[in-house]
Amino acid sequence: MMMWKSAAVASAPPDGHSLQGVELTHVPYKGGGPLMTDAIGGQVPLAIGSAFLVNPHVKAGKIKAGD
């Protein structure tokens, strides 16, 4: 099972969702700043955030975006 993180509690689907056969468990963060800090630091295997939040870090090469 993989834990995924997001900055928005209200937008999260319930636990137990799967992504191409991988079971996912949601772990909410208290905002995008802490989420991006952990994503850049490699403590988060999968992070979901808005393009506004994620794009600068993708362009700087600090994290990779999925397709």
PLY file of the C-alpha trace (Angstrom):
ply
format ascii 1.0
element vertex 67
property float x
property float y
property float z
element edge 66
property int vertex1
property int vertex2
end_header
0.00 0.00 0.00
1.25 3.50 -0.82
0.37 6.58 1.20
-0.35 9.71 -0.78
-0.37 13.22 0.57
-2.29 16.33 -0.36
-2.66 19.86 0.91
-6.46 19.81 0.80
-8.45 17.62 3.18
-11.83 18.42 1.62
-10.80 17.28 -1.86
-9.49 13.88 -0.79
-11.27 10.69 -1.80
-11.86 8.11 0.91
-9.08 5.66 1.79
-8.80 2.45 -0.12
-8.75 3.99 -3.60
-6.43 2.41 -6.09
-4.34 3.71 -8.94
-3.63 1.01 -11.52
-3.77 -1.70 -8.87
-1.82 0.15 -6.15
-3.88 0.68 -3.01
-3.65 4.27 -1.76
-4.13 5.75 1.71
-4.64 9.51 2.02
-2.56 11.49 4.54
-3.70 15.15 4.62
-1.26 17.99 5.21
-2.00 21.39 6.76
-1.23 23.32 3.59
0.85 23.25 0.48
4.06 24.56 2.05
4.63 21.57 4.34
3.56 19.21 1.56
6.09 20.62 -0.92
8.84 20.67 1.72
8.36 16.93 2.29
8.00 16.19 -1.43
11.24 18.02 -2.28
12.96 16.32 0.66
11.95 12.88 -0.62
9.77 11.97 2.39
6.63 11.71 0.26
6.28 8.94 -2.36
3.27 10.60 -4.03
1.97 14.15 -3.56
-1.06 15.73 -5.19
-1.25 19.50 -5.38
-2.47 22.29 -7.61
-0.51 23.34 -10.68
0.07 26.72 -9.02
1.72 25.00 -6.05
3.67 22.32 -7.92
4.73 23.97 -11.20
7.58 26.18 -9.88
9.23 23.16 -8.25
8.81 21.04 -11.40
10.36 23.80 -13.55
13.28 24.08 -11.08
13.84 20.31 -11.34
13.19 19.70 -7.64
10.28 17.28 -8.21
8.79 15.37 -11.14
5.22 15.71 -12.34
3.14 12.72 -13.45
1.47 12.51 -16.81
0 1
1 2
2 3
3 4
4 5
5 6
6 7
7 8
8 9
9 10
10 11
11 12
12 13
13 14
14 15
15 16
16 17
17 18
18 19
19 20
20 21
21 22
22 23
23 24
24 25
25 26
26 27
27 28
28 29
29 30
30 31
31 32
32 33
33 34
34 35
35 36
36 37
37 38
38 39
39 40
40 41
41 42
42 43
43 44
44 45
45 46
46 47
47 48
48 49
49 50
50 51
51 52
52 53
53 54
54 55
55 56
56 57
57 58
58 59
59 60
60 61
61 62
62 63
63 64
64 65
65 66
